[in-house]
Amino acid sequence: MNVQTTSVVDQAERSSIESPEALVAGMAREGRAAQRVLARLSDDQKAEALRAAAQALRDAQPAILEANARDVAAGEEKGLTGAMLDRLRLDPARLAGIADAVEQVAALPDPVGEVIDASERPNGLKLSRVRIPIGLIGIIYESRPNVTADAAALCLRSGNAVLLRGGSEALHSNRAIQAAFASGLESVGIPAAAIQLVPTQDRAVVGAMLTAAGLIDMIVPRGGKSLVARVQADARVPVLAHLDGICHTYIHSAADPEMARQVALNAKMRRTGICGAMETLLLDTQFPASRAVVTALLEAGCELRGDARARALDTRILPASDEDWDTEYLDAVLSVAVVDGLDAALDHIAAHSSHHTDAIVTGDDAAAARFLNEVDSAIVMVNASSQFADGGEFGLGAEIGIATGRLHARGPVALEGLTTYKWQVRGSGQTRP
């Protein structure tokens, strides 16, 4: 089961003497060789490998937290925002959660080999479509060191090798997590090249990954708008991504006031820096408790920017600009508009949503049904916080990301979204006339 791999030290040495294109090509070839090994592993072998990786992460807690502390200190010195620092920071509880998430992925059903459908043709040919791994997946991400373990776990469980390129903000954290994860795999005979981390922060490496057609089978960007926009513009490899998380919550006239207050608070303030955080609140003109909802948000420390009717609810609400309706704040800032009924809310969402996650709070089943049917987003919710837009909360295990496109996968992308399929045809000597 062993595959010739290159150590992290050797990779770092290579990165100093090789061009970005040569570095990526070499790592990709090693990853593709390792992926052929993964493709032969049984369900139990992949699960065992992930359990070993989870334990290795726990055993490496002191080293990982020390590395993370260096990244956080550097981030504070650079002036990263509070939201960015929150996404970067690890503590024992968060690291335990990362290890637990890896074990949860180990416990999920293996999608590889699943028969999607089967049929028999009149001539006796038996056809089936069977799930298979995509191959070598490139992940380009920023700030969040948990992505290193999440992506590694999901890719391995679905039989894919992965080439990780994390952001400079989490440089030391990513290296420590990847090293621990790889050591866990090696302890059960899995080649470390199945989970590789690009050893340099040279931006040209990103370009080399994006143009590595034939070597990397799919790119998944996770990060800010500028990163994702660059990936989508420059890639010569298929991309699975969302650009913005401009998520709306519409409080309908028939919403329960206390439910509306709690959902709005949670959707915005639970964690402001995640892509499922509410960025625009729409209040129906006939909803009787709008003032209570905005007061609760203001008192929780959220800055509100509203249209004229929203500002009439509370003098602390600042005027919104045209840009606010199309802004993903990722911070304790929220745009607020008052709308004349469901149709106006649907029009606003159609004009400004990024097709990530949009929600309605209502006690009217007919209004809920229209919202579910007419909002064209990857995730549409009724009477729930948009912060549930997460693969773990959907029962999918750790997610690789949220996809807002219309091809291949949409919404939280977990194991199934990291597979493709092939046709298997069984005959008994048939020839075509």
N, C-alpha and C positions, 0 to 999 in steps of 0.2 A: 504493500500500500504506500510505500514511501515514494515521494517525488523529490527530485533535486531542487532545493530552494536556496534562496540567497538571504543571509542574515540581515537584520536591521542595520548593523554596522556596515556590512558590505554595500547595502543599498545606499546608505549615506555617502560612502566613498564613491560609488558609481555616479550619484547625482552631481558630484563636484567635477566629474571629468566627462560625463556624457551629455549630449544635447538632450533637451526635454523630450524630443521625439524618440530618441534611442532609449532613454530611460523608461518611458511609458511602454514602448514596444517590448522591451525586455521583461518588464513586470507583467505585461499582458500575456506574453507567451507562457511565463511561469504560472500565471493564474489559470490560463486555459488548460494547461497540463494538469493542474490540481483539480480543475472542474471535472475532468474526465474520471478522476478518482471518486469525487463526490457523487457523480451520476451512477456509480456502481454500488453505493452504500445503501444498506437497508434502512427502513424506518427506524428500527431499534438502534442501529449504529449512529445515525444522525442525532437521535435524541440523546444517546449516551455522550456524544461529543459536546453537545450544548450543555448538558449538566456538568460536564467536566470544566467547560469554559466558565460557567456561572460560579463554580466553586473557586476557580482560579481568580476571578474578579474579587471574590470575598477575601481570599488569602492575600491578595495584593492591596488591600484597602490602605494601609499606611503609605505605600509608594504612590498610589493613585491620588490620594488626598493631598499629599505633599506636592505632587506635580500640579494639581489643580490650584493649590494655594499660590504657586508661582504665576500661573496664568491670571488668576483674579487680581493679584497685586499689580501685574503688568497692565491689566485692563483698567484698574483704577488710576494708574499713573497716566495712561493714555486718554483718560476722560470718557470711558464708555458709559453709556446711560445706565440708569438703575435697572431698566428692563433687560438690557444686554448682559449686565453683570448677573442678573437673576438666572438667565438662561445658561450662563457659563458656570455658575457656582455649584460645586458638589459638597455634600456633607455625608456623614455616615448613613443617614436615612435615605438620601437620594441615591447613593451608591448601592445600598441594599436593594432599592427599588429597581435599579438597572440590572443587578444580578437576578433578582426575582423575575424580571421581564424575560430574561434569556431562558430561564427554566420554564416559564409559561409557554414560550414558543416551542420548547422541546416537547411539551405535553399536547401541542396541537396536532390534529390529524395531518399526515403527510399528503400533500396534494399530488406529488409525483406518482405517476402510474394510474391515477384515477381515470376511469373510462367515462368520458363526458356523455357520449351517446354511442349506440351501435345499431346497425341495421343489416339486412341481407337483401341483396339485389335479386331480381328474377332469374339471373343467370347463375345464382349460387354463390357469388362473391360475398364474403362477410366483411363489412367495413366497421371500423370503430375509430373514434377520436380519443386520444390518450394524452393526458397532461405530461409535459416534460419541462425541465429547466430551460430558462432563456439562454444561459451560458455564463459569460463574464459581464458583470454589471459594474459600472463606474458610478460612485456616489461622490458628489461635490457639495460640501456643506460648510456652514459657518456656525461658530459660537457654541453650539450644543454638543458637549462631549458624549452625552448619552446616545447620540446618533451612531457613534462608532460601534457600540455594542449592539444596538437595535438592528442596524443594517447588517452587521456580521451575522447575527442570529437568524434573521429572516432569510438572508441569502443562503446560508448554509442549510437551513431546514428545507428550503425549496430546491436544493441541489445546485445552487449557483455559487461560483466564486465571485469575489468582490475586490475592487480596487478603490480604496478610500482616499479622498483628498480633503482633509479638514482645513478649517480656517486657522490663521495665525493666532487668533485670540485664544484658542484651546490647544495650542501646539503640544505642550507638555502633557496635558490631560489625555489627549488622543493617543499619544505615543505610549503612555503607561497602560491605558485600557487595551489598546491593540496588542501590546506585548503580553499582557496577562491572558487575554482571550486566546492568542495563538499558542501560548504555552499549554493552556488547557486542551486545545485540539491535539497538539503533539503528544500529550500524555496518553492519548488513546489511539495514536497512530494516524491522525489526520494531517496531511501536509500543511505547514504553516502558510504556504503560498495561496491557500484558499482564501485567506483574509489578509490582504496587504494594505499597508498605509504608505502613501507617497512620502518619501523622506525629505522633501524639500518644499519650501513655500514659494518657489519661483512661479510667478503667475503664468509663465509660458507653458508650464506643465498642464494647466487647465486647457489651454488651447490644443496641446498635443492630445489630451484625452478626448476632446470634442471632435477631433478629426481622425480618430483611430478607427475608422470604419474597417470591418473585417477582423479587428482584434477585440474591441469592446462592443458588446451586443446591445447595450442600452445604458443611457445616462439618466441618473436621477439627481437633480439639483435640489438642495434644501438650504434656503437662506433668504436674504433680502431680495428686494425687487430687482436691483441692478445685477445681482448674480444670475438670477433666473432669466432675466431678459437677455443677458449675454449668452447664456447657454442655449436658449431657444433660437437666438439669431445666428450663432456661429456653428452649431453642432452639425456634423455630418453623420452622426449616430442617432438613432431614435431616442427621443427624450420623453420622460414621464414626469410631469411637473404641474404645479400651479404657480401663477405669477404673484397675485395678491390674495390676501384674506380679508376682503372688505365684506364683512358679515353684518347682516341686518337683523334686528328684532323688531317686529311690528306688533304693537299692543292694540288689539282690535277693540271695538266698542263693547263687545260682550266679554271681555277678559275679566277674570276675578282680580280685584285690586291687589290683594295681598300676594297672590301668585305672580302677578305682573311685576310687583316691586321686587320680590325675591329672585325671579328669573332674570330681570334686568341687572340687578346687582351682581349676581353670579356670572352672567354672560360677559360683563365688562371687567369686574374687579377681582375675580378669583385669581387669574393670572393674566395680566394685561399684555404680556409679550408673546403670546402664542397665536398661531394663525387662526384659531377658532374663536378668538375673542371678538365680541361685538364691537363694531366700529361706528355703526349708525343705529340710532334708536328712532323708530317711527311711532308717533303717538296719534291715535285716532281722535278727531275733534270731538267725538261723542263719548270717549272714554272718560269716566267721571273722576279718576284719581291721578291724572297726569302730574299734577303739582307734587303729590306725595312721592311719585317715582323719581322725578328729577331732584327733589330735595334729598332723598335717600342717596342718590348718586353723588350729589355735591358734598354731602356730609361724610361720605366714604372717601373723599379726597380726589374725586374725578373732576377734571376741567370739562365743562360743557360748552359747545359752540353750536348755536342754534339759529334757525330762521326767525322771522319777526314774531310769529305766533308762539314759538317755543320760548323766546326771550321774555314774552309777556308772562310766562309762568313763574319766573324767578329772575330778579335783577342781576344775579350773579352769573347768568348765562351770557357768554360772550357772543358777538355776531359771527356767524359762519361765512366763510368765503366760498366761492364756487369750487375751489380745489378741495375743500373739506369733505365734500360728498364722495370724493374719489380717493381718499387718503386712508391708508392702513397705518394707524398711529403706533400700534404695538406699545402703547403707553397709557397712562391714566388720563386719556383725552378721548372725548366722544362727541360726535356730531348728532344733533337732535332736530327732527323736523316734525311738524304737526301736519297730518294729511287728512283729506276729506274722504274717508272711507276706504274700503278694501281695494277698489279699482285704482285709486290714487296711490295707495301703498304698492300695489303690483307694478304700476308705471314707474314709480321711483326706483324700485328694486331692479326692474328691467334696464333702467338707464344707468344705474351705478353699481350694481352687484358685480363681483368678480367671479361669480358662479361657484363659490366655495361652499358656504353654509349660510342659509337664511331661515329665520324662524318666525312663527306667529304665536301669540298668546291669545287664546279665545275660548269661550264656552259655546261657541256656535259651530256645530258640526259641518254645516254647509259652507261656512267661511273657511274652516280648516281644510275641507276637501278641495275647494277652489285653490287655496294657497299651495297645497301639496301638488296639485295637478299643473298649475300654471307657472310656478316659479322654476326657472330653468337653471338650477344649481345642482352641484354634485350631491349635496346633502340638504334636505328640506325638513324642518322640524315643526312640531306642534306642541306647545306647552312644555318646552324644555329649553335649557340653556344651550347656547351654541358651543359652549366649552366641552360638550360631549362629542364634538367632532374629532374623534380620536379612535384609532384602530383598536386600542386596548378596551375602550369603553364599548365598542361595537362587538367585543368578543373575538376579535381577530388576532389578539396578541399584539406585540409591538409592531407599529406600522413603519413602512419605509417612507411614507409621505402621503399627502392628499393630492389626488389628481383631479383637475377640473376640465380636462379635455374630453372628447367624446369617443375616442378610439382606445381599444385594448382594455383599459381599466379606468374607473371613475370613483371618486370618494377616497376613503382610507384604503391604501394599497398595502396589503399584507401578503400572505403566502400565495394565494391564488393569483394575485396580480403580478407575481414574479415568475409565473409559468406561462408557457405557450402550449401548443398541442401539435401533434402530428397524426396523420391518418395511418392506420394499420389495415392492410388489406390481406385477407386470407382466402386463397382459392384452392381449387382441386384440379388444376390443369386447364382452366379456361383460357381460350384465345379469343381475341376480338375480331369479329367478321369485318 
